[in-house]
Amino acid sequence: MRYLVVGTSGAGKSTLARKLAAQTQSPFIELDSLYWGPGWQPVPLDQFRRSVTEATQGACWVADGNYSAVRDVLWSRATHVVWLNYGRLTVFSRLLWRTLGQGITRKHLSHGNRESLCMAFFSKDSILLWALSTYQKNQSKFAALRDHGEFPHLQWIEITEPSQALQFLDRVTASPQG
């Protein structure tokens, strides 16, 4: 199985994808770590596409992220899309707590990057502002991608409540196919 976990910023894509990868004994592909270089600068597009292409060569994997620049690569290779379609309050509260935790602890993210409380609360580039301003657009985008049929081979799993995510992980663990 090749799973792609999508959803708006703060929905918990990486958390669910890591758990899913562990339970299915599959490689975990964190698209953010392939996209962002040092100093929160995006890597060149051809490098990003090449990295994603190489990472998704295997028979099974779990990737997280919404990068349209590699949608053709990922979506054509995936077997399942897991859409974390949570309500705005769930998403924003999760993102707020994650941002506060990582900002206070100065946790190292990929390529030495760190969350900044100053940037999160006082910048036009705030992840919190980004999540609020892109929430509805993302909901519409994923519904359209699901309904459009451009990738008819994909099996969609739409999760609208955190409890459903736990049930999904339980079902995957119990399934002999993963």
N, C-alpha and C positions, 0 to 999 in steps of 0.2 A: 504494500500500500504506500501511496505517496500523498501525504496530507499537506494542504496549505491552509493555515489558520489566518483568517482575515477579520477585520473589524476596525472601528474607529480608534484613534489614539487613546490609550488608557483602558481599553476594554479587557486587557489581560491576555493578549495574543501570545506573548513570549512565555508567560507562566503556563498557560494551557499547552502550548506547543512543546515546551520542555517536558512536562509530565507525560504527554502523549508519546513523545519520542522515547522516553524511558520505559514506558509500559509496552511499547511495541518493539523495543530494542532496535530503534532506527536512529540514524544520524539526525541531529537537530541542526537546522540551518537558520541562523538568525540574520535576516536580511539587513537589519540596521548595522550589524557589525561588518557586513560586506559593502554597505553604501557609505557609511561615515568614516572619514579619515581623521587624523589628528586635528584638534582645534575645531571640531564639528564641521569640517569642510568635506563636502561630497567628493568621492573619488571620481575620476573621469568616467563618463558613461560607458565607454567600451570596456574599461577595466571591471566595472560593476557587472555588466552583462556577461563577460567572460567568467568572472568568479561565480555567478549564479549558475551559469551553464555547467561549469565544472562540478559544482557542489550537488547538482541534481542529476548526475549521470547514473546514480545507483538505482537498484530495483525498489528500494524503499527509503523514505526520508520523511521528515516533518519540517516544514518551513513556516515562518511567520512573517507577515508583512503585506503591505498594500502598494508596492511600487509598480506603477503602471508601465514604467520603462522596461520592466522584465516580465510583464504579464504574459506576453506571447511565449516566452520560455517556460515559465512556471506552470501556467494554466494548461498548456498543451501536454505537459509531462505529469501533472498531478492526476490522481484518481479521485480524490475527495477535496471538497472545500468545506471547512468548518467556519461558519460565519458567526462570530460573537456579536449578536445583534441586541445588545443590552440597551436599556433606557438611559437617557441622558444623565439622570441622577446617579445611577450605578457607575457609569463610566467616569463622570467627573469626580465623584468621591474617591474612586480607586486611584485616579490619576493624581488628585490632590495629595493623598496619603503617600503614594509612591514618590512624588516629587519632593515632598517635605522630608521623607525618610532619606532619600538619596542625597538631597541637598544638605541636610544636617550632618550626615555621616561622611559626606564628600566621597561616596563610593565610586571607585574606578569602574568605568564602563569601557567599551571597546576603544582601543587605540589611545588610552589614557584620558579620554573625555570624562567629564563629570557634570552632574546636574548642578545648576547654580540657582540658589534661591533668589538672587537679585534678578537674574534673567527670567526666572519663572514668574515673578510677581511684578517686575518693573520694566519689562522689555516688550517691544512690539514683536519679538521673536519668541515670546513665551509659549511653552508647550501647553499651558493651560488655556491661553487665548486661542491657540491653534486648534485644540480639541473642541472648544466651544464653537468656533467659527466654521469648522469642517464637519461637525457631527451630522447635520441633516443631509449635506451633500454626499457624505459617505453612505448613509442609509439608502439614499436613492440610487447611488452608483451600484452598490452590491445587489440591490433588488433588481436593477436593470440587467446586470451581468448574469444573474441567476435566470431571469426570465427570457433574456434575449436568445439564448441557445447557441452562442458562438462556440462554446465548448460543451457540446451535448454529452460527451462521455463522462463528465464530472458528476459525482454524486454529492449533493449538497446536504449538509447538516446545519440547520439554523438553530442556534441556541439563544434563547431570549431571557433566561434567568440563570444566575450562577449555579443553582441546584441542578439544572439540566446539564451543565458542564460536568459536574461530578457523576451524574448518571451516564453520560456519554463515555467518560473514561472507564467506568465500571463495565459498560457493554463492550468496549473495545478490548478490555482485559479478558473478559469472558469468551470473546469470539476467537475461534481457532485461527482465523485469518488475520487478526490484528486490526 
